[in-house]
Amino acid sequence: MRVGERVVFDASIAPIELHVEVGATIAIGDDVYVASGTSMEAQRSICIGARACIGAFTKIIDLVGGTFR
């Protein structure tokens, strides 16, 4: 997992969940804001670009093969 500079994880309302499978990656660019309740699950790769704003209770999941495991 790689987290850029000045990234804000705002878990003031609800926890933020980051799940990274063995061999997978989550990369978060500089100046990113991640709001409360956000959940990211990487089976292979998730890349969030610089200056992104992730809204509250957003789910970001990469699906290997198009189905949940």
N, C-alpha and C positions, 0 to 999 in steps of 0.2 A: 504494500500500500504506500502511495506517495501523496503527501499533502503539501500544497504550495504555501507560499507566504501570505500572511494576513487573512487566513481562512477563519471564518467564524462559525462555530457549531453552537447554535442557540437552542439549548434543551430546557428552556425556562418553563415550558408548559408540559412537555412530554419528552421521554428519552429518545435519542437518536440511535438507530441500529445499523451497524455496518457488519455484514457477513461476507467473508472472502473464503471461497473454497480453496483447497490445496492446489497450488499452481495458477490460481486466478489473480487478477490485480484490480485494484481501484486506484485511479489517479485523479486527484482533484487539483485544478489549477490555482493560480494566485487570485486573491481578492474575491473568493467565493463565499457566499452566505448560505448556510444550510439551516433551515428553520426546524422548530420542534416537531417531533413525531416522524421525521423523515426516516425511511428505511431503504438501504441499498444492499442488494444481494448479488455478488459476482460469482458466476460459475466459470466464466472465462475472462471477461474484461469489461470494465466500466470506466469511461473517461469523461470527466466533467471539465469543460473549458474554463479559461480565465474569465473572471468577472460575472460568472453565472449566479443566479439567485434561485435557490430551490425552495419552493413554498412548503408551508406546514403540511404534514401528513402525506407527503409525496412518497411513492414507492418507485424505485428504479431497480429493475431486475433484468439481467440478460438471460435469455432462455436458450440453453444449448439444445438443439433439436426441436425447438418450438414448444416444448412441454415442461411442466414443472416436474422436478424429481422428488 
